[in-house]
Amino acid sequence: MSTKKATIFEHLLVPEHVLLKQEDVERVLKKFRIKPYQLPKIRASDPAARAIDAAPGDLIKVIRKSPTAGEAVSYRYVVEG
């Protein structure tokens, strides 16, 4: 892991970002019966997206710590910008 990546994700307020593989993308889209463009978006220029080498069209899983749920998972669709 590069210093840049470690620095971004070590910060308390930055949740874990995971770049999904194609088979995982298909599973998520099928589970929620949606198209990628219906998900919240994240720009490819976002520091967290850049740190995991996300490109437009990719899907990112964001895992936040939650005091009530333990973990809160959300998904973001990577767009240009």
Backbone bond lengths (Angstrom), bond angles and torsions (degrees), N, CA, C in turn:
res aa  C-N    CA-C-N  psi(-1)  N-CA   C-N-CA  omega(-1)  CA-C   N-CA-C  phi
1 M - - - 1.448 - - 1.523 107.93 -
2 S 1.316 116.59 132.52 1.457 119.63 -178.74 1.522 110.62 -75.06
3 T 1.318 115.75 164.61 1.460 121.31 179.21 1.514 110.95 -61.79
4 K 1.331 116.76 -39.45 1.465 121.30 -179.85 1.535 110.21 -60.32
5 K 1.317 117.34 -47.78 1.463 121.44 -178.79 1.524 110.45 -63.63
6 A 1.311 116.45 -44.97 1.450 120.46 -178.24 1.522 110.37 -62.24
7 T 1.312 117.68 -41.27 1.458 121.93 -177.84 1.522 110.86 -63.24
8 I 1.309 118.36 -44.18 1.463 122.07 -177.75 1.523 110.74 -64.65
9 F 1.292 118.21 -49.94 1.463 121.53 -173.32 1.523 114.46 -83.37
10 E 1.315 117.89 -8.18 1.456 120.42 175.29 1.524 111.48 -80.91
11 H 1.325 116.96 -16.27 1.461 120.30 -178.68 1.518 110.14 -68.49
12 L 1.314 116.98 139.54 1.453 124.30 -176.39 1.527 113.77 -56.91
13 L 1.328 117.29 -36.62 1.461 121.05 -174.63 1.528 114.73 -90.95
14 V 1.320 117.85 -2.68 1.466 120.68 -179.24 1.529 109.09 -98.32
15 P 1.350 116.73 114.77 1.468 118.75 179.95 1.530 111.42 -73.70
16 E 1.316 115.03 165.69 1.462 121.08 177.77 1.532 109.37 -68.70
17 H 1.324 116.86 135.44 1.463 123.01 176.94 1.524 107.50 -118.98
18 V 1.332 116.88 129.68 1.466 121.73 -178.77 1.521 108.67 -125.32
19 L 1.322 116.80 124.95 1.462 122.30 176.23 1.524 107.80 -78.37
20 L 1.334 117.06 121.84 1.465 121.01 -176.05 1.524 111.97 -83.49
21 K 1.330 114.96 144.45 1.464 121.42 174.19 1.522 108.05 -77.99
22 Q 1.322 117.06 161.67 1.462 122.06 -175.21 1.527 112.87 -56.89
23 E 1.331 118.10 -41.08 1.465 119.81 -179.36 1.535 110.87 -66.72
24 D 1.343 116.93 -32.82 1.466 120.53 177.09 1.531 110.81 -71.70
25 V 1.337 116.26 -37.07 1.469 121.03 177.25 1.525 109.45 -60.31
26 E 1.320 116.81 -48.40 1.462 121.11 -179.32 1.533 111.27 -61.17
27 R 1.325 116.67 -39.47 1.460 121.22 179.54 1.533 110.99 -64.86
28 V 1.320 117.43 -44.23 1.467 121.63 -179.68 1.524 110.67 -64.80
29 L 1.339 116.62 -46.16 1.465 120.19 -178.59 1.529 111.00 -63.79
30 K 1.329 116.42 -38.50 1.467 120.43 178.62 1.527 110.75 -68.79
31 K 1.329 116.47 -41.97 1.469 121.38 -179.00 1.530 111.09 -58.77
32 F 1.333 116.77 -44.16 1.463 120.62 -177.51 1.528 113.41 -94.34
33 R 1.342 116.59 -1.96 1.465 122.69 179.55 1.531 111.74 52.34
34 I 1.341 113.95 54.72 1.463 120.33 -178.79 1.520 111.13 -135.44
35 K 1.310 115.67 169.13 1.460 123.98 172.30 1.532 106.93 -101.71
36 P 1.321 118.17 154.31 1.472 119.80 -177.13 1.535 113.60 -55.44
37 Y 1.324 117.79 -38.61 1.463 120.56 -176.80 1.537 112.72 -67.00
38 Q 1.333 117.84 -11.12 1.458 121.22 178.53 1.536 112.40 -84.81
39 L 1.308 116.94 -8.16 1.464 121.60 178.44 1.529 110.40 -84.46
40 P 1.327 117.36 159.27 1.464 119.36 171.78 1.524 108.80 -59.10
41 K 1.303 116.09 151.38 1.466 120.46 -174.36 1.520 111.65 -106.37
42 I 1.329 114.06 156.34 1.461 122.24 172.41 1.524 105.93 -137.21
43 R 1.306 116.86 135.73 1.466 120.06 -179.90 1.527 110.47 -75.39
44 A 1.310 115.36 147.49 1.460 120.43 178.46 1.530 110.65 -63.76
45 S 1.326 117.01 -22.35 1.465 121.37 179.99 1.525 113.10 -84.42
46 D 1.333 118.03 -5.16 1.464 121.20 177.47 1.534 108.24 -59.13
47 P 1.326 118.35 135.87 1.466 119.82 -177.68 1.534 114.19 -54.39
48 A 1.322 117.88 -39.40 1.464 119.94 179.63 1.528 110.72 -68.99
49 A 1.330 117.44 -39.91 1.468 121.04 178.37 1.526 110.25 -65.40
50 R 1.315 116.69 -41.32 1.469 120.07 178.25 1.519 111.23 -65.04
51 A 1.338 116.45 -36.70 1.466 120.89 -177.91 1.523 112.14 -64.29
52 I 1.338 117.58 -29.19 1.470 119.74 179.48 1.533 111.19 -104.00
53 D 1.341 116.31 12.75 1.476 122.79 177.02 1.523 113.12 59.67
54 A 1.329 116.70 41.24 1.466 121.06 178.13 1.527 109.55 -78.08
55 A 1.326 115.93 141.86 1.464 122.55 179.48 1.528 108.66 -119.56
56 P 1.336 116.99 157.50 1.470 119.21 177.44 1.529 110.84 -52.49
57 G 1.334 115.44 134.34 1.460 121.09 -178.30 1.523 112.71 100.80
58 D 1.328 117.20 -15.79 1.468 120.97 178.84 1.524 110.61 -77.60
59 L 1.314 114.85 164.87 1.459 121.87 175.65 1.527 108.00 -120.40
60 I 1.340 115.55 133.88 1.456 121.72 -179.52 1.519 109.05 -116.19
61 K 1.322 115.11 135.06 1.461 121.51 174.39 1.531 106.80 -97.59
62 V 1.336 116.19 124.80 1.464 121.69 -179.71 1.520 108.00 -108.60
63 I 1.321 116.28 122.74 1.453 121.91 -176.97 1.525 108.82 -114.47
64 R 1.333 114.98 111.89 1.465 120.94 179.94 1.521 110.22 -106.31
65 K 1.315 115.80 146.22 1.461 120.30 173.46 1.519 107.59 -78.43
66 S 1.329 115.93 136.73 1.451 121.65 -178.52 1.522 109.49 -129.52
67 P 1.335 117.42 130.32 1.461 118.85 -179.81 1.533 113.15 -66.24
68 T 1.325 117.79 -25.90 1.458 119.99 -178.13 1.525 112.94 -98.25
69 A 1.326 116.93 -38.33 1.461 120.27 -176.56 1.527 113.11 -98.53
70 G 1.317 117.24 -11.04 1.459 120.04 -176.26 1.517 110.30 87.78
71 E 1.323 115.45 -59.33 1.464 122.19 178.17 1.514 108.94 -141.99
72 A 1.316 115.78 137.25 1.462 121.20 175.51 1.524 107.26 -118.66
73 V 1.320 117.04 121.16 1.459 122.04 -177.41 1.521 109.25 -106.68
74 S 1.325 115.42 134.41 1.461 120.81 173.63 1.527 107.92 -138.25
75 Y 1.312 115.95 168.24 1.458 121.35 -177.31 1.519 109.07 -126.39
76 R 1.330 116.12 147.47 1.452 122.71 178.07 1.513 109.42 -132.33
77 Y 1.335 114.55 139.06 1.457 122.61 177.56 1.520 107.75 -96.44
78 V 1.320 117.91 125.75 1.465 121.99 -176.93 1.534 109.53 -81.36
79 V 1.338 115.01 127.55 1.471 122.30 178.82 1.531 109.64 -120.50
80 E 1.335 116.21 166.32 1.466 121.82 177.06 1.522 110.83 -58.42
81 G 1.289 114.23 154.84 1.474 117.32 172.54 1.474 114.41 124.98
